[in-house]
Amino acid sequence: EDLRNEGVTSLTAGQRTGNKALQFGEDMLGNAPGAGGSATRIRDLGQEQFTQAAMRRAGEGRNLPNATPEVLEQNQQRLTREFMDLSARNTLNADPQLVTDLTAARRVYDRVPQSQQRAIVDNYLADIADHVQNTGTIPGPAYQAMRSRLSTQSYRLRDADPDLSDALGGVRNALDNAMERSIPAGSRDAELWRQSRREYGAQEVIKKAASKAGEVTAEGQ
């Protein structure tokens, strides 16, 4: 039902039911000599429909093609511009919830021995404290620069140091949530902010899937 609502309709009987034996039979018989490769055609079209549905989530109805590196990079740049524009018009208010969220993000890394990596998290927290200690706020451009660095580092470390990646991602999410609370409720900016965050989340999932090896992912599927 969910796939159909997203426009993914080209599914084999095995895919529709989840029956492994039926899927095996489709692989063996559907692609046998003389069968015309019908199972492959159905799956290929379904894969294209699935990719397009996922890309719509990352582009809010925009007609994005396959998830090639070039398309994902262009969409990343669009999302970055939207966040920068929204941040420039708003100021982050450091409320008690931000302190709670930052403490929780820091706790993820508490079990790691003192190290240069651990200092990375502490330096970000110190930077945030420096910004808010006088006015209790972080100007939009400063917030955006900080969350951009956090996102980049978190993404690059996702395989090499998952714990540090999670900690940095937690700090970024704490800042994002605080900015969302700071934007006047019901305003056009609040609506745009929620939309951009949804698209950014979808983009991150697609980027992770697209980074996997294989002929299909190389073609942007």
C-alpha positions as CSV (number, residue, x, y, z in Angstrom):
1,E,0.0,0.0,0.0
2,D,2.8,2.5,0.9
3,L,4.7,1.7,-2.2
4,R,1.7,2.1,-4.4
5,N,0.9,5.4,-2.8
6,E,4.4,6.5,-3.7
7,G,4.0,5.4,-7.4
8,V,5.9,2.2,-7.1
9,T,3.7,-0.2,-9.0
10,S,6.1,-2.4,-11.0
11,L,6.5,-5.3,-8.6
12,T,6.8,-9.0,-9.2
13,A,4.5,-11.4,-7.3
14,G,7.4,-12.4,-5.2
15,Q,8.1,-8.8,-4.2
16,R,4.5,-8.1,-3.5
17,T,4.1,-11.1,-1.1
18,G,7.7,-11.2,0.2
19,N,7.7,-15.0,-0.5
20,K,11.3,-16.0,-0.9
21,A,10.5,-19.2,-2.7
22,L,8.5,-17.4,-5.2
23,Q,11.2,-14.8,-5.7
24,F,13.7,-17.6,-6.3
25,G,11.4,-19.1,-8.9
26,E,11.0,-15.8,-10.6
27,D,14.8,-15.4,-10.8
28,M,15.2,-19.0,-12.2
29,L,12.2,-19.1,-14.6
30,G,11.5,-15.5,-15.5
31,N,15.0,-15.0,-16.8
32,A,15.4,-18.4,-18.4
33,P,16.1,-18.6,-22.2
34,G,12.9,-17.9,-24.0
35,A,11.2,-16.3,-21.1
36,G,11.9,-12.8,-22.4
37,G,13.5,-11.5,-19.2
38,S,10.0,-10.4,-17.9
39,A,11.0,-10.6,-14.2
40,T,14.1,-8.5,-14.8
41,R,12.1,-5.8,-16.7
42,I,9.5,-5.6,-13.9
43,R,12.2,-5.3,-11.3
44,D,14.1,-2.8,-13.2
45,L,11.1,-0.6,-13.7
46,G,10.2,-1.0,-10.0
47,Q,13.7,0.1,-9.1
48,E,13.4,3.2,-11.2
49,Q,10.0,4.0,-9.6
50,F,11.4,3.5,-6.1
51,T,14.4,5.7,-6.8
52,Q,12.2,8.5,-8.2
53,A,9.9,8.2,-5.1
54,A,12.9,8.5,-2.8
55,M,14.2,11.5,-4.8
56,R,10.9,13.2,-4.5
57,R,11.2,13.0,-0.7
58,A,14.6,14.8,-1.0
59,G,13.3,17.4,-3.4
60,E,9.7,18.1,-2.4
61,G,8.0,17.3,-5.7
62,R,10.9,18.5,-7.9
63,N,11.5,16.3,-10.9
64,L,14.8,14.9,-9.8
65,P,16.3,12.2,-12.0
66,N,18.3,9.2,-10.8
67,A,20.4,9.4,-7.7
68,T,23.7,10.0,-9.5
69,P,26.5,11.7,-7.6
70,E,26.0,14.8,-9.8
71,V,22.3,15.0,-9.0
72,L,22.8,14.4,-5.3
73,E,25.5,17.1,-5.2
74,Q,23.2,19.7,-6.9
75,N,20.4,18.9,-4.5
76,Q,22.9,19.2,-1.6
77,Q,23.9,22.6,-2.7
78,R,20.2,23.6,-3.1
79,L,19.5,22.5,0.5
80,T,22.5,24.3,1.8
81,R,21.4,27.5,0.2
82,E,18.0,27.2,1.7
83,F,19.4,26.6,5.2
84,M,21.7,29.5,4.8
85,D,18.9,31.8,3.7
86,L,16.7,30.7,6.6
87,S,19.5,31.0,9.1
88,A,20.4,34.5,7.9
89,R,16.9,35.7,8.8
90,N,16.7,34.1,12.2
91,T,18.6,33.8,15.5
92,L,19.0,30.7,17.6
93,N,17.9,31.1,21.2
94,A,19.8,28.9,23.7
95,D,16.9,27.5,25.8
96,P,17.2,24.9,28.6
97,Q,16.3,22.1,26.1
98,L,19.4,22.9,24.1
99,V,21.5,22.3,27.2
100,T,19.7,19.0,27.8
101,D,20.2,17.9,24.2
102,L,23.9,18.9,24.1
103,T,24.5,17.0,27.4
104,A,22.9,13.9,25.9
105,A,25.0,14.2,22.8
106,R,28.2,14.5,24.9
107,R,27.2,11.5,27.0
108,V,27.4,9.3,23.8
109,Y,31.1,9.9,23.8
110,D,31.7,9.8,27.6
111,R,33.0,6.2,27.5
112,V,35.8,7.1,25.1
113,P,39.2,7.7,26.7
114,Q,40.6,11.2,26.6
115,S,42.0,11.7,23.1
116,Q,42.3,14.1,20.3
117,Q,39.0,12.8,18.9
118,R,37.2,13.4,22.2
119,A,38.5,17.0,22.2
120,I,36.7,17.6,18.9
121,V,33.4,17.2,20.6
122,D,34.5,19.3,23.6
123,N,35.7,22.1,21.4
124,Y,32.4,22.4,19.6
125,L,30.6,22.6,23.0
126,A,33.0,25.2,24.1
127,D,32.4,27.2,20.9
128,I,28.7,27.0,21.5
129,A,29.2,28.2,25.1
130,D,31.3,31.1,24.0
131,H,28.5,32.3,21.7
132,V,25.7,32.1,24.2
133,Q,27.3,33.1,27.5
134,N,26.6,36.9,27.0
135,T,23.4,37.1,25.0
136,G,22.0,33.6,25.2
137,T,21.7,33.5,21.4
138,I,23.7,32.4,18.4
139,P,23.4,34.5,15.2
140,G,22.0,32.6,12.3
141,P,25.2,32.8,10.1
142,A,27.3,31.6,13.0
143,Y,24.9,28.7,13.7
144,Q,24.9,27.7,10.0
145,A,28.7,27.7,9.8
146,M,28.9,25.5,12.9
147,R,26.2,23.0,11.8
148,S,27.8,22.8,8.4
149,R,31.2,21.8,9.9
150,L,29.5,19.3,12.2
151,S,27.6,17.7,9.3
152,T,30.7,17.4,7.2
153,Q,32.8,15.8,9.9
154,S,30.0,13.5,11.1
155,Y,29.5,12.2,7.5
156,R,33.2,11.7,6.9
157,L,33.6,9.7,10.1
158,R,30.6,7.5,9.8
159,D,32.7,4.4,8.9
160,A,36.1,5.2,10.5
161,D,34.7,6.3,13.9
162,P,30.9,5.7,14.3
163,D,30.9,6.9,17.9
164,L,32.5,10.2,17.1
165,S,30.2,10.6,14.1
166,D,27.1,10.0,16.3
167,A,28.3,12.5,18.9
168,L,28.9,15.2,16.3
169,G,25.6,14.4,14.7
170,G,23.9,14.7,18.1
171,V,25.4,18.2,18.6
172,R,24.3,19.2,15.2
173,N,20.8,17.9,15.8
174,A,20.6,19.7,19.1
175,L,21.4,23.0,17.3
176,D,19.0,22.3,14.5
177,N,16.2,21.6,17.0
178,A,17.0,24.8,19.0
179,M,16.9,26.8,15.8
180,E,13.5,25.3,14.9
181,R,12.1,26.2,18.3
182,S,13.5,29.8,17.8
183,I,11.7,30.5,14.5
184,P,8.3,32.0,15.2
185,A,5.7,29.3,15.2
186,G,3.2,29.5,12.3
187,S,5.5,31.7,10.2
188,R,6.5,31.0,6.6
189,D,10.1,30.4,7.7
190,A,8.9,27.8,10.2
191,E,7.2,25.9,7.4
192,L,10.2,26.2,5.1
193,W,12.5,25.0,7.9
194,R,10.5,21.8,8.6
195,Q,10.3,21.1,4.9
196,S,14.1,21.6,4.4
197,R,14.9,19.4,7.3
198,R,12.7,16.6,5.9
199,E,14.3,16.9,2.6
200,Y,17.8,17.0,4.2
201,G,17.0,13.8,6.1
202,A,15.9,12.0,3.0
203,Q,19.0,13.3,1.1
204,E,21.3,11.8,3.8
205,V,19.6,8.4,3.6
206,I,19.8,8.4,-0.2
207,K,23.5,9.4,-0.1
208,K,24.3,6.5,2.2
209,A,22.5,4.0,-0.1
210,A,24.1,5.5,-3.2
211,S,27.6,5.1,-1.7
212,K,27.3,1.3,-1.8
213,A,29.2,-0.6,-4.5
214,G,27.4,-2.2,-7.4
215,E,26.3,-1.6,-11.0
216,V,22.8,-0.5,-10.1
217,T,23.9,2.2,-7.6
218,A,26.6,3.4,-10.1
219,E,23.7,4.1,-12.5
220,G,21.9,6.1,-9.8
221,Q,19.3,3.5,-8.8
